[in-house]
């Protein structure tokens, strides 16, 4: 990677490249993103998320875009979600969740929706779930 990081996400895009987003680097929480191309073994920077985040999720949608949800920014649970478009390398904000959450899961369902479940919010283990 170009940037050392922990507490980030990685997902395989429909074009075979791997998108690595967010996490924690030497400067703290980061919004940076990188692409790994397994065919060439190279890393390239791509667009940065709108919000720095750790302990978030990244889900490849049926349309090839990537949905990133929640996480922490400086210890504060995030309610925002963002979409990454691999064709442009850009991020756009999308609908916010009802509950800020980190350490949660996000599963792409057969109908194309994403089920976001559980997580941790200010000392409380969430029992709620949301659909995107």
C-alpha positions, -999 to +999 in steps of 0.1 A: +000+000+000+010+036-004-003+044+030+003+022+060-031+017+078-051-004+102-088-007+110-096-002+073-117-021+049-109-039+016-132-052-010-128-068-045-144-047-072-162-062-102-131-053-124-109-075-101-091-046-084-091-043-046-104-011-030-089-002+004-106+026+023-101+046+055-087+033+087-060+047+109-026+058+098+003+077+114-017+109+114-049+094+128-082+086+111-079+088+074-103+093+045-078+081+019-085+052-005-062+031-027-067+005-055-046-026-058-043-042-092-035-079-087-026-083-124+003-058-121+009-059-084+007-021-081-011+003-058-026+036-070-043+063-050-080+070-058-105+095-046-108+102-009-139+096+011-158+126+024-154+114+060-124+099+077-135+066+093-123+034+111-142+002+119-166+008+090-179-015+063-175-016+026-199-036+004-198-040-034-233-034-047-249-052-077-243-021-098-205-023-091-204+007-068-192+004-032-213+014-002-193+024+029-213+027+061-206+040+096-175+036+116-157+059+140-142+093+135-121+103+165-141+080+187-175+093+176-199+068+159-207+080+123-242+078+108-231+088+073-228+065+043-209+071+010-208+055-024-177+049-044-180+049-082-151+028-097-157+043-131-149+078-119-129+072-087-152+095-068-172+094-036-207+108-030-226+111+002-258+090+003-285+085+030-274+085+066-282+056+089-307+061+118-280+050+143-243+058+144-224+025+146-190+009+143-179-028+144-211-036+125-218-058+095-232-050+061-245-078+039-256-074+003-289-093-001-300-112-032-325-084-040-296-059-041-304-042-008-278-040+020-286-051+055-266-032+081-268-049+115-256-045+151-224-027+160-213-005+189-226+030+197-213+050+227-210+020+250-241+002+238-242-029+217-268-022+190-296-047+184-310-026+155-308-033+118-312-010+088-317-015+050-300+005+023 
